[in-house]
Amino acid sequence: MRRNTWLRPEKGNSLSIRLLIWVALTLGYRFTALLRWPATLYYAAAYPTVRRASWHYLSHLHRAGKLHSPRWTMVLAHIHAYSTNILDRIYLLSGRFPPQNIHITGQDLLHEALQQKTGCIIMGAHIGSFDALRQFGLNASVRFRMLMYRRFIGAASRFIEALAPGFHEDIIELGEPHSMLTALKALRNGEFIGILADRAHDDGRSIPINFLGQDAPIPAGPFHLAQLTGAPVILVSAIRQKNGTYHIACKRLADTLPSETKAASTQTTLVPYMQAYARWMETLCQDHPYAWFNFFDFWEEGL
């Protein structure tokens, strides 16, 4: 069984992404959007692992009774949704995405966390766009930082992220000796920490959790962080709507995760919250099947 199948250099090259950025910012969204289908067809043809990963995911949705039997046209629609996400990311990070096109529900949960002054963990997944949430958080009265694993960042992400001034100043890199200490300090200072909690960069710290009918490795680290700090955990998704706007939805996972004791192990204290997180992801995938952007061997089935 292969492990950590997402820990590899990102696909794409410098020339193509620089050209895409130039076209997007010079010729506008409508013209650039015409390139999504050619890009989709190229990506589907050039990267068979992406096709297989999409097919496996759609098959899991089908077996869970949440989608019709997958067809290759659905795989193309899935990849096309990802190409749209990349295009939107250019406009979000360059500050050219209209702020009035980002709407939020459950904002009161964020205000409550802010008033507690205990920091807050904004927990998301690779479903939809976390950049839309970042755009919304730029005007917040509290610092919003992201915990991210950056070792295999590719040319596409580097050039797109360069569009946002100060992007890297708000990142805490996972996998570094000081990562958790920095995150702990930030939370204790009342800051908000965002993390996409559906990918584990360290297999030894993941726990198999049932997701769409089969166990998948879910990282325990984000939940340990909440446990150590006592910070509330809010689940947040930012899903693109058919009209091109984004809807941000907030949902409380826990005000405080219970502390681990000799009598209460990780299995008894954290797993129920990890299962609730997986159920939340399942609901998102059911309602927005093409918004899932984990194009790798998520269930470790051997693609």
TORMARVEX-448169 format. One record per residue (C-alpha): residue number from 1; residue in one letter; x, y, z. Coordinates in steps of 0.001 Angstrom, whole numbers, plus 500000, padded with zeros to 6 digits. Example, Ala and Ser with C-alpha at 12.3 -4.5 7.8 and 13.67 -1.06 7.14 Angstrom:
BEGIN
@num: 1 residuo: A xx: 512300 yy: 495500 zz: 507800 $
@num: 2 residuo: S xx: 513670 yy: 498940 zz: 507140 $
***
This chain:
BEGIN
@num: 1 residuo: M xx: 500000 yy: 500000 zz: 500000 $
@num: 2 residuo: R xx: 501369 yy: 503402 zz: 499048 $
@num: 3 residuo: R xx: 501328 yy: 506111 zz: 501675 $
@num: 4 residuo: N xx: 501293 yy: 509895 zz: 501521 $
@num: 5 residuo: T xx: 500342 yy: 509840 zz: 497852 $
@num: 6 residuo: W xx: 499696 yy: 513594 zz: 497809 $
@num: 7 residuo: L xx: 503244 yy: 514404 zz: 498938 $
@num: 8 residuo: R xx: 504740 yy: 515003 zz: 495525 $
@num: 9 residuo: P xx: 505542 yy: 518051 zz: 493410 $
@num: 10 residuo: E xx: 502491 yy: 519807 zz: 492005 $
@num: 11 residuo: K xx: 501704 yy: 519377 zz: 488340 $
@num: 12 residuo: G xx: 502098 yy: 522210 zz: 485862 $
@num: 13 residuo: N xx: 504970 yy: 524362 zz: 484644 $
@num: 14 residuo: S xx: 506140 yy: 527944 zz: 485003 $
@num: 15 residuo: L xx: 505513 yy: 529019 zz: 481399 $
@num: 16 residuo: S xx: 501890 yy: 527873 zz: 481236 $
@num: 17 residuo: I xx: 500874 yy: 529362 zz: 484576 $
@num: 18 residuo: R xx: 502606 yy: 532686 zz: 483855 $
@num: 19 residuo: L xx: 500795 yy: 532836 zz: 480509 $
@num: 20 residuo: L xx: 497483 yy: 532014 zz: 482205 $
@num: 21 residuo: I xx: 497979 yy: 534758 zz: 484790 $
@num: 22 residuo: W xx: 498854 yy: 537296 zz: 482087 $
@num: 23 residuo: V xx: 495793 yy: 536381 zz: 480009 $
@num: 24 residuo: A xx: 493515 yy: 536462 zz: 483064 $
@num: 25 residuo: L xx: 494677 yy: 539846 zz: 484314 $
@num: 26 residuo: T xx: 495014 yy: 541441 zz: 480868 $
@num: 27 residuo: L xx: 492111 yy: 540068 zz: 478842 $
@num: 28 residuo: G xx: 489647 yy: 539523 zz: 481676 $
@num: 29 residuo: Y xx: 487641 yy: 536702 zz: 483218 $
@num: 30 residuo: R xx: 485186 yy: 536050 zz: 480404 $
@num: 31 residuo: F xx: 487886 yy: 535497 zz: 477796 $
@num: 32 residuo: T xx: 490082 yy: 533428 zz: 480111 $
@num: 33 residuo: A xx: 487131 yy: 531262 zz: 481144 $
@num: 34 residuo: L xx: 486961 yy: 530036 zz: 477539 $
@num: 35 residuo: L xx: 490294 yy: 528289 zz: 478119 $
@num: 36 residuo: R xx: 488952 yy: 526086 zz: 480909 $
@num: 37 residuo: W xx: 487694 yy: 523283 zz: 478674 $
@num: 38 residuo: P xx: 490897 yy: 523026 zz: 476586 $
@num: 39 residuo: A xx: 492856 yy: 522984 zz: 479859 $
@num: 40 residuo: T xx: 490510 yy: 520337 zz: 481260 $
@num: 41 residuo: L xx: 490933 yy: 518067 zz: 478253 $
@num: 42 residuo: Y xx: 494708 yy: 518465 zz: 478345 $
@num: 43 residuo: Y xx: 494884 yy: 517773 zz: 482075 $
@num: 44 residuo: A xx: 492657 yy: 514698 zz: 481767 $
@num: 45 residuo: A xx: 494747 yy: 513343 zz: 478880 $
@num: 46 residuo: A xx: 498166 yy: 514116 zz: 480350 $
@num: 47 residuo: Y xx: 497633 yy: 512945 zz: 483944 $
@num: 48 residuo: P xx: 496009 yy: 509490 zz: 484214 $
@num: 49 residuo: T xx: 496384 yy: 509433 zz: 488007 $
@num: 50 residuo: V xx: 494103 yy: 512478 zz: 488172 $
@num: 51 residuo: R xx: 491486 yy: 510699 zz: 486043 $
@num: 52 residuo: R xx: 491667 yy: 507581 zz: 488199 $
@num: 53 residuo: A xx: 491507 yy: 509541 zz: 491445 $
@num: 54 residuo: S xx: 488419 yy: 511393 zz: 490229 $
@num: 55 residuo: W xx: 486792 yy: 508141 zz: 489125 $
@num: 56 residuo: H xx: 487483 yy: 506481 zz: 492490 $
@num: 57 residuo: Y xx: 486055 yy: 509438 zz: 494384 $
@num: 58 residuo: L xx: 482913 yy: 509551 zz: 492225 $
@num: 59 residuo: S xx: 482574 yy: 505778 zz: 492646 $
@num: 60 residuo: H xx: 482708 yy: 506166 zz: 496429 $
@num: 61 residuo: L xx: 479961 yy: 508787 zz: 496228 $
@num: 62 residuo: H xx: 477900 yy: 506392 zz: 494105 $
@num: 63 residuo: R xx: 478395 yy: 503414 zz: 496462 $
@num: 64 residuo: A xx: 477422 yy: 505637 zz: 499391 $
@num: 65 residuo: G xx: 474144 yy: 506283 zz: 497579 $
@num: 66 residuo: K xx: 474930 yy: 509951 zz: 496983 $
@num: 67 residuo: L xx: 475541 yy: 510049 zz: 493215 $
@num: 68 residuo: H xx: 474566 yy: 508326 zz: 490018 $
@num: 69 residuo: S xx: 476920 yy: 505728 zz: 488598 $
@num: 70 residuo: P xx: 480029 yy: 507626 zz: 487437 $
@num: 71 residuo: R xx: 480725 yy: 508294 zz: 483773 $
@num: 72 residuo: W xx: 483794 yy: 509765 zz: 482116 $
@num: 73 residuo: T xx: 481865 yy: 512935 zz: 481345 $
@num: 74 residuo: M xx: 481518 yy: 513370 zz: 485120 $
@num: 75 residuo: V xx: 485287 yy: 513016 zz: 485510 $
@num: 76 residuo: L xx: 485735 yy: 515801 zz: 482966 $
@num: 77 residuo: A xx: 483180 yy: 517938 zz: 484807 $
@num: 78 residuo: H xx: 485112 yy: 517325 zz: 488022 $
@num: 79 residuo: I xx: 488420 yy: 518418 zz: 486476 $
@num: 80 residuo: H xx: 486684 yy: 521383 zz: 484851 $
@num: 81 residuo: A xx: 485489 yy: 522518 zz: 488289 $
@num: 82 residuo: Y xx: 489103 yy: 522386 zz: 489453 $
@num: 83 residuo: S xx: 490233 yy: 524519 zz: 486501 $
@num: 84 residuo: T xx: 487559 yy: 527048 zz: 487473 $
@num: 85 residuo: N xx: 488922 yy: 527034 zz: 491020 $
@num: 86 residuo: I xx: 492417 yy: 527821 zz: 489718 $
@num: 87 residuo: L xx: 491098 yy: 530693 zz: 487599 $
@num: 88 residuo: D xx: 489117 yy: 532122 zz: 490505 $
@num: 89 residuo: R xx: 492212 yy: 531831 zz: 492678 $
@num: 90 residuo: I xx: 494065 yy: 534234 zz: 490379 $
@num: 91 residuo: Y xx: 491367 yy: 536851 zz: 490848 $
@num: 92 residuo: L xx: 490968 yy: 536232 zz: 494576 $
@num: 93 residuo: L xx: 494668 yy: 536562 zz: 495368 $
@num: 94 residuo: S xx: 495210 yy: 539512 zz: 493027 $
@num: 95 residuo: G xx: 492386 yy: 541377 zz: 494755 $
@num: 96 residuo: R xx: 490265 yy: 541526 zz: 491584 $
@num: 97 residuo: F xx: 487467 yy: 539271 zz: 492757 $
@num: 98 residuo: P xx: 484428 yy: 541430 zz: 493632 $
@num: 99 residuo: P xx: 484023 yy: 541302 zz: 497427 $
@num: 100 residuo: Q xx: 480245 yy: 541602 zz: 497055 $
@num: 101 residuo: N xx: 480316 yy: 538182 zz: 495370 $
@num: 102 residuo: I xx: 481384 yy: 536493 zz: 498611 $
@num: 103 residuo: H xx: 478548 yy: 535798 zz: 501041 $
@num: 104 residuo: I xx: 478732 yy: 534241 zz: 504494 $
@num: 105 residuo: T xx: 476334 yy: 532492 zz: 506852 $
@num: 106 residuo: G xx: 477094 yy: 531588 zz: 510456 $
@num: 107 residuo: Q xx: 479272 yy: 534655 zz: 510910 $
@num: 108 residuo: D xx: 477980 yy: 534954 zz: 514478 $
@num: 109 residuo: L xx: 480091 yy: 531920 zz: 515395 $
@num: 110 residuo: L xx: 483234 yy: 533803 zz: 514395 $
@num: 111 residuo: H xx: 482153 yy: 536847 zz: 516409 $
@num: 112 residuo: E xx: 481550 yy: 534659 zz: 519469 $
@num: 113 residuo: A xx: 485016 yy: 533140 zz: 519139 $
@num: 114 residuo: L xx: 486526 yy: 536587 zz: 518748 $
@num: 115 residuo: Q xx: 484903 yy: 537791 zz: 521959 $
@num: 116 residuo: Q xx: 486242 yy: 534812 zz: 523910 $
@num: 117 residuo: K xx: 489819 yy: 535905 zz: 523100 $
@num: 118 residuo: T xx: 490979 yy: 532281 zz: 523142 $
@num: 119 residuo: G xx: 491868 yy: 532152 zz: 519468 $
@num: 120 residuo: C xx: 489939 yy: 529954 zz: 517077 $
@num: 121 residuo: I xx: 490711 yy: 527073 zz: 514737 $
@num: 122 residuo: I xx: 489016 yy: 527509 zz: 511360 $
@num: 123 residuo: M xx: 488929 yy: 523964 zz: 510042 $
@num: 124 residuo: G xx: 488261 yy: 523338 zz: 506376 $
@num: 125 residuo: A xx: 488983 yy: 520739 zz: 503716 $
@num: 126 residuo: H xx: 490134 yy: 520626 zz: 500105 $
@num: 127 residuo: I xx: 486520 yy: 521151 zz: 499092 $
@num: 128 residuo: G xx: 485722 yy: 524464 zz: 497458 $
@num: 129 residuo: S xx: 487988 yy: 527492 zz: 497882 $
@num: 130 residuo: F xx: 489773 yy: 528429 zz: 501078 $
@num: 131 residuo: D xx: 491106 yy: 531517 zz: 499272 $
@num: 132 residuo: A xx: 487582 yy: 532926 zz: 499286 $
@num: 133 residuo: L xx: 487604 yy: 532674 zz: 503073 $
@num: 134 residuo: R xx: 491001 yy: 534344 zz: 503186 $
@num: 135 residuo: Q xx: 489648 yy: 537182 zz: 501049 $
@num: 136 residuo: F xx: 486770 yy: 537627 zz: 503468 $
@num: 137 residuo: G xx: 489131 yy: 537539 zz: 506450 $
@num: 138 residuo: L xx: 491370 yy: 540337 zz: 505153 $
@num: 139 residuo: N xx: 489053 yy: 542881 zz: 506747 $
@num: 140 residuo: A xx: 488750 yy: 541039 zz: 510053 $
@num: 141 residuo: S xx: 489841 yy: 542693 zz: 513274 $
@num: 142 residuo: V xx: 491926 yy: 539665 zz: 514247 $
@num: 143 residuo: R xx: 494911 yy: 538159 zz: 512440 $
@num: 144 residuo: F xx: 494039 yy: 535124 zz: 510328 $
@num: 145 residuo: R xx: 496874 yy: 532689 zz: 509624 $
@num: 146 residuo: M xx: 497064 yy: 529411 zz: 507735 $
@num: 147 residuo: L xx: 498798 yy: 526182 zz: 508743 $
@num: 148 residuo: M xx: 500060 yy: 524730 zz: 505448 $
@num: 149 residuo: Y xx: 502450 yy: 522032 zz: 504279 $
@num: 150 residuo: R xx: 504644 yy: 523758 zz: 501691 $
@num: 151 residuo: R xx: 507494 yy: 521380 zz: 500921 $
@num: 152 residuo: F xx: 506145 yy: 520301 zz: 497529 $
@num: 153 residuo: I xx: 504648 yy: 523587 zz: 496434 $
@num: 154 residuo: G xx: 504759 yy: 523844 zz: 492651 $
@num: 155 residuo: A xx: 505232 yy: 526595 zz: 490094 $
@num: 156 residuo: A xx: 501501 yy: 527184 zz: 489691 $
@num: 157 residuo: S xx: 500943 yy: 527914 zz: 493371 $
@num: 158 residuo: R xx: 504116 yy: 530004 zz: 493684 $
@num: 159 residuo: F xx: 503198 yy: 532342 zz: 490842 $
@num: 160 residuo: I xx: 499543 yy: 532661 zz: 491845 $
@num: 161 residuo: E xx: 500389 yy: 533302 zz: 495499 $
@num: 162 residuo: A xx: 502860 yy: 535993 zz: 494443 $
@num: 163 residuo: L xx: 499816 yy: 538006 zz: 493348 $
@num: 164 residuo: A xx: 498819 yy: 538528 zz: 496986 $
@num: 165 residuo: P xx: 501049 yy: 540957 zz: 498909 $
@num: 166 residuo: G xx: 501995 yy: 539508 zz: 502271 $
@num: 167 residuo: F xx: 500567 yy: 536069 zz: 501472 $
@num: 168 residuo: H xx: 503514 yy: 534235 zz: 503031 $
@num: 169 residuo: E xx: 503494 yy: 536408 zz: 506140 $
@num: 170 residuo: D xx: 500234 yy: 534763 zz: 507176 $
@num: 171 residuo: I xx: 501433 yy: 531184 zz: 506699 $
@num: 172 residuo: I xx: 502750 yy: 528838 zz: 509377 $
@num: 173 residuo: E xx: 504572 yy: 526024 zz: 507580 $
@num: 174 residuo: L xx: 503800 yy: 522509 zz: 508748 $
@num: 175 residuo: G xx: 506666 yy: 520060 zz: 509016 $
@num: 176 residuo: E xx: 509067 yy: 522602 zz: 510520 $
@num: 177 residuo: P xx: 510476 yy: 522260 zz: 514076 $
@num: 178 residuo: H xx: 508751 yy: 525431 zz: 515242 $
@num: 179 residuo: S xx: 505390 yy: 524892 zz: 513516 $
@num: 180 residuo: M xx: 503299 yy: 523783 zz: 516467 $
@num: 181 residuo: L xx: 504904 yy: 526215 zz: 518879 $
@num: 182 residuo: T xx: 504131 yy: 529084 zz: 516517 $
@num: 183 residuo: A xx: 500537 yy: 527910 zz: 516115 $
@num: 184 residuo: L xx: 500112 yy: 527512 zz: 519885 $
@num: 185 residuo: K xx: 501473 yy: 531001 zz: 520497 $
@num: 186 residuo: A xx: 499200 yy: 532491 zz: 517826 $
@num: 187 residuo: L xx: 496100 yy: 530893 zz: 519324 $
@num: 188 residuo: R xx: 497028 yy: 531992 zz: 522824 $
@num: 189 residuo: N xx: 497368 yy: 535524 zz: 521440 $
@num: 190 residuo: G xx: 493764 yy: 535304 zz: 520273 $
@num: 191 residuo: E xx: 494558 yy: 534834 zz: 516577 $
@num: 192 residuo: F xx: 492544 yy: 532664 zz: 514187 $
@num: 193 residuo: I xx: 494318 yy: 529669 zz: 512648 $
@num: 194 residuo: G xx: 493024 yy: 528063 zz: 509458 $
@num: 195 residuo: I xx: 493885 yy: 524517 zz: 508445 $
@num: 196 residuo: L xx: 492643 yy: 522121 zz: 505778 $
@num: 197 residuo: A xx: 492393 yy: 519007 zz: 507928 $
@num: 198 residuo: D xx: 491840 yy: 516300 zz: 505321 $
@num: 199 residuo: R xx: 495487 yy: 515631 zz: 504407 $
@num: 200 residuo: A xx: 498112 yy: 514186 zz: 506732 $
@num: 201 residuo: H xx: 501778 yy: 514915 zz: 505976 $
@num: 202 residuo: D xx: 502805 yy: 512426 zz: 508685 $
@num: 203 residuo: D xx: 501153 yy: 508990 zz: 508408 $
@num: 204 residuo: G xx: 502079 yy: 508169 zz: 511988 $
@num: 205 residuo: R xx: 499717 yy: 510896 zz: 513160 $
@num: 206 residuo: S xx: 496686 yy: 509963 zz: 511101 $
@num: 207 residuo: I xx: 493743 yy: 507843 zz: 512201 $
@num: 208 residuo: P xx: 491555 yy: 505764 zz: 509870 $
@num: 209 residuo: I xx: 488100 yy: 507357 zz: 509779 $
@num: 210 residuo: N xx: 485178 yy: 506132 zz: 507715 $
@num: 211 residuo: F xx: 484518 yy: 508501 zz: 504840 $
@num: 212 residuo: L xx: 482052 yy: 507673 zz: 502084 $
@num: 213 residuo: G xx: 481903 yy: 504047 zz: 503137 $
@num: 214 residuo: Q xx: 485607 yy: 503298 zz: 503532 $
@num: 215 residuo: D xx: 488321 yy: 504199 zz: 506013 $
@num: 216 residuo: A xx: 490662 yy: 507010 zz: 504987 $
@num: 217 residuo: P xx: 493628 yy: 508444 zz: 506925 $
@num: 218 residuo: I xx: 492546 yy: 511674 zz: 508612 $
@num: 219 residuo: P xx: 495251 yy: 513692 zz: 510417 $
@num: 220 residuo: A xx: 494861 yy: 513891 zz: 514182 $
@num: 221 residuo: G xx: 497209 yy: 516904 zz: 514438 $
@num: 222 residuo: P xx: 494593 yy: 519656 zz: 513955 $
@num: 223 residuo: F xx: 492422 yy: 518083 zz: 516642 $
@num: 224 residuo: H xx: 495377 yy: 517713 zz: 519014 $
@num: 225 residuo: L xx: 496083 yy: 521413 zz: 518502 $
@num: 226 residuo: A xx: 492533 yy: 522286 zz: 519526 $
@num: 227 residuo: Q xx: 492833 yy: 519968 zz: 522492 $
@num: 228 residuo: L xx: 496076 yy: 521548 zz: 523698 $
@num: 229 residuo: T xx: 494864 yy: 525136 zz: 523430 $
@num: 230 residuo: G xx: 491201 yy: 524836 zz: 524326 $
@num: 231 residuo: A xx: 490411 yy: 526957 zz: 521274 $
@num: 232 residuo: P xx: 486976 yy: 526537 zz: 519699 $
@num: 233 residuo: V xx: 486809 yy: 524745 zz: 516354 $
@num: 234 residuo: I xx: 484584 yy: 526052 zz: 513571 $
@num: 235 residuo: L xx: 484096 yy: 524129 zz: 510335 $
@num: 236 residuo: V xx: 484128 yy: 526464 zz: 507356 $
@num: 237 residuo: S xx: 483467 yy: 525837 zz: 503681 $
@num: 238 residuo: A xx: 483550 yy: 528244 zz: 500738 $
@num: 239 residuo: I xx: 481652 yy: 526770 zz: 497791 $
@num: 240 residuo: R xx: 481337 yy: 528317 zz: 494356 $
@num: 241 residuo: Q xx: 477728 yy: 528803 zz: 493266 $
@num: 242 residuo: K xx: 476396 yy: 528437 zz: 489730 $
@num: 243 residuo: N xx: 476307 yy: 532217 zz: 489307 $
@num: 244 residuo: G xx: 480021 yy: 532519 zz: 490084 $
@num: 245 residuo: T xx: 479641 yy: 533812 zz: 493644 $
@num: 246 residuo: Y xx: 480999 yy: 532069 zz: 496730 $
@num: 247 residuo: H xx: 478989 yy: 531027 zz: 499751 $
@num: 248 residuo: I xx: 480944 yy: 530699 zz: 502991 $
@num: 249 residuo: A xx: 479212 yy: 528580 zz: 505628 $
@num: 250 residuo: C xx: 480340 yy: 528282 zz: 509256 $
@num: 251 residuo: K xx: 479396 yy: 525422 zz: 511572 $
@num: 252 residuo: R xx: 480508 yy: 524803 zz: 515135 $
@num: 253 residuo: L xx: 482399 yy: 521555 zz: 515699 $
@num: 254 residuo: A xx: 483265 yy: 522145 zz: 519360 $
@num: 255 residuo: D xx: 483686 yy: 524976 zz: 521840 $
@num: 256 residuo: T xx: 486462 yy: 523016 zz: 523525 $
@num: 257 residuo: L xx: 487799 yy: 519550 zz: 522835 $
@num: 258 residuo: P xx: 488142 yy: 517381 zz: 525975 $
@num: 259 residuo: S xx: 491647 yy: 516952 zz: 527359 $
@num: 260 residuo: E xx: 493375 yy: 513610 zz: 527006 $
@num: 261 residuo: T xx: 493939 yy: 511721 zz: 530261 $
@num: 262 residuo: K xx: 495300 yy: 508329 zz: 531225 $
@num: 263 residuo: A xx: 491758 yy: 507034 zz: 531316 $
@num: 264 residuo: A xx: 490721 yy: 508741 zz: 528075 $
@num: 265 residuo: S xx: 493002 yy: 508041 zz: 525103 $
@num: 266 residuo: T xx: 493092 yy: 509739 zz: 521734 $
@num: 267 residuo: Q xx: 490643 yy: 507154 zz: 520426 $
@num: 268 residuo: T xx: 487994 yy: 508141 zz: 522937 $
@num: 269 residuo: T xx: 488600 yy: 511897 zz: 523042 $
@num: 270 residuo: L xx: 489403 yy: 512860 zz: 519444 $
@num: 271 residuo: V xx: 487851 yy: 510218 zz: 517206 $
@num: 272 residuo: P xx: 484227 yy: 511352 zz: 517766 $
@num: 273 residuo: Y xx: 485183 yy: 514854 zz: 516589 $
@num: 274 residuo: M xx: 487149 yy: 513451 zz: 513657 $
@num: 275 residuo: Q xx: 484119 yy: 511385 zz: 512698 $
@num: 276 residuo: A xx: 481932 yy: 514492 zz: 512893 $
@num: 277 residuo: Y xx: 484438 yy: 516265 zz: 510627 $
@num: 278 residuo: A xx: 484226 yy: 513385 zz: 508121 $
@num: 279 residuo: R xx: 480402 yy: 513524 zz: 508177 $
@num: 280 residuo: W xx: 480611 yy: 517258 zz: 507455 $
@num: 281 residuo: M xx: 482833 yy: 516557 zz: 504442 $
@num: 282 residuo: E xx: 480416 yy: 513885 zz: 503247 $
@num: 283 residuo: T xx: 477543 yy: 516365 zz: 503313 $
@num: 284 residuo: L xx: 479566 yy: 518881 zz: 501307 $
@num: 285 residuo: C xx: 480490 yy: 516236 zz: 498742 $
@num: 286 residuo: Q xx: 476884 yy: 515111 zz: 498485 $
@num: 287 residuo: D xx: 475648 yy: 518641 zz: 497874 $
@num: 288 residuo: H xx: 478598 yy: 519731 zz: 495706 $
@num: 289 residuo: P xx: 480199 yy: 516588 zz: 494224 $
@num: 290 residuo: Y xx: 482551 yy: 518447 zz: 491871 $
@num: 291 residuo: A xx: 483930 yy: 520768 zz: 494552 $
@num: 292 residuo: W xx: 486228 yy: 518025 zz: 495922 $
@num: 293 residuo: F xx: 489848 yy: 518774 zz: 494949 $
@num: 294 residuo: N xx: 491793 yy: 515811 zz: 496337 $
@num: 295 residuo: F xx: 493126 yy: 514280 zz: 493115 $
@num: 296 residuo: F xx: 495245 yy: 511558 zz: 494692 $
@num: 297 residuo: D xx: 494852 yy: 508123 zz: 496274 $
@num: 298 residuo: F xx: 492796 yy: 509424 zz: 499208 $
@num: 299 residuo: W xx: 491631 yy: 505997 zz: 500416 $
@num: 300 residuo: E xx: 495030 yy: 504429 zz: 499659 $
@num: 301 residuo: E xx: 493539 yy: 501880 zz: 497300 $
@num: 302 residuo: G xx: 496529 yy: 501831 zz: 494956 $
@num: 303 residuo: L xx: 495652 yy: 503949 zz: 491920 $
***
